[in-house]
């Protein structure tokens, strides 16, 4: 079993200095609205910071922290 969960995310906008607000699991849960959270701007590649950009985020199962942003077509191989 992987040590990470992979969640889809969509950029909402830059509402705070140094953070980008994203919607996790847009279209899944909370009346199809997902859950809003903030990611540090340095985690998100420059070309994916535009509102409505979609990517995936890896969440560490143990700590609950976001560890990496992946493009939709990017494959992440988890070697234990």
N, C-alpha and C positions, 0 to 999 in steps of 0.2 A: 504494500500500500504506500502511496506517495505521502511525503511529509507536508505537502502543500495542497491547498484547494485552489482551483483556477476559476475566477469569476469574471463575467463580462462586465465592462464598464463603459460609460459614455460621459464625455466632458460636458459639464453644465456651464462652467465659466470660472474665471479667476476672481473670486469674491473677497479674498483676504490676501494680504501681502505675503508672498512666498508659498502659497498653497493654491491648489486648483481643486475646485469642488467637482466631484464626479458622482454619477448615479450608478451604484452597483446593481447588477441584475435588473436593468431596465426591462420592463415587460414581464418581470417575474416577481410576484408578491407585492404586498402593500398596494392593493388595487392596481396592479400592473405598473406601478410607479418606481419600484425598486427602493433602494435606501441611499440617501445622500451621505457622503463622507468626504473628507479632505485628504488629499495626497500632497506631499512636498513636491514643489515644482521641479526639483532636480531629478525626481524619479521618472518623469514623463518626457519622452523625446520631444524636441522642439516642434516637429511637424504634427504631433498628436495633441498639442495644447489648444487647438482651435475648438470652439464649442461644437458639440455633436460628433466629435471624433470618437471612434470606437476602438477599444483595445481590451485586453484581458489583464487582470492583476493576479499575482500569486500571493496567497495568504498562508502564513505559517500556521499549521494546525495546533501547535503547542502554545506558542506565544500570542497568537492572534494578530501579529503584526504583518503589514504588507511588506513584501521583500523584493518584488520586481514587477515591472510592467512589460507585457509582451504584446507584440502586434498580433492581430487576429490570425494571420497565416504562419506565425512563428511557432515552431515546435519546441517544447521544453522537455528535455529528458532528465528524469530524476534518478540519479545513480546513488543508491544508498551505500 
